[in-house]
Amino acid sequence: MADDTDDAEKTEEPSQKKLDDAHKKGDVAKSQEVNSWFVLLGTTLVLMIFSGSTAGSLAGSMRGFLAEAHAISLDASHMGVLLTGIGIAVITALGLPFLVLWIAAVAGNLVQHRPLLSGEPIKPKLSKISPLAGFKRLFSPASLVNFAKGLAKLAIVGTMMLAIMWPERHRLGLLVSSDPALVLATVRALALKMLVGVLMVMAVVAVLDYAYQRQTWNKKQRMTLKELRDEYKQMEGDPAVRAKIRQIRVERGRRRMMASIPRASVVITNPTHYAVALQYEAGMNAPVCLAKGVDALALKIRAVAEEHDIPLVENPPLARTLHASVQIDAEIPPEHYKAVAKVISYVLQIRRGSSWKSKS
């Protein structure tokens, strides 16, 4: 019941990370019927293309051995040379057919999933040797489905083979008294005919089985809402923690900004809603924004400026514009040079007087 509940709760499609992790562990959608079909296809091609040349090559290699068998020396040195020669002849004759079968086996896996190399499936696990776990696997729904598929496949393939071979039953009886060369040719032709028929049937079985395996695998990879949230937290970090980090960064930035206000040359205000502190000294390319803020923060900037005798100049349009367009520790944009120059000139004129106390 717990498993059923878990499956019922897995309502979300798997994330890419979940799919990648499954692939790394060797857990992929895979149908053995597809692999079997490709191997069967390779066998058919080998029988169709290489059977004659392979048989001829082996016969040619063995003919001399069988004809001169009585003259072969049985001492160790001669037997070693003889066995080596036979081995080379067999490998040479069968090398290409076996290569075709190997390519077919690899292709059967590659058409189902991208290349995979994982040691996870062969890692020792207690569940693999546990009698209870083995019993559960033996009588699991998946095992019962595989058993039913095996019976159905055996019945379908057997029926196909019977349908192909039944019309040839009288011909098969005559092979007993036929020439060996004719027997081999007839057997080859019947085998090819039977393999092609089985290939056609198995193609349908492989497609259906792959669709079933893919659907089953996708269902197994589904995630619950909690798993999705936990994965998001793992990848992106806990939202609460990230919000706290942002808050700390904002607070530190604000403290640094407030600490830089005493170096300001002027604070442009609006008069209380906006405040922008600018610094300008001889040799600078343009005035630099040291601090800016609105409402409560603007009031704090004004208070620090007043505490350090920094001039406050009320210019609402310029204050709003600078607050929107300039960043902290950045030079003001060129389009505001003229307006800011007038403010700084005004401040310098006041500083030349005996005292200043203004708001204009």
Summary of the structure (lengths in Angstrom):
residues: 360
radius of gyration: 42.6
end to end distance: 79.0
largest distance: 135.0
contacts: 951
relative contact order: 0.09
helix: 73%
strand: 6%
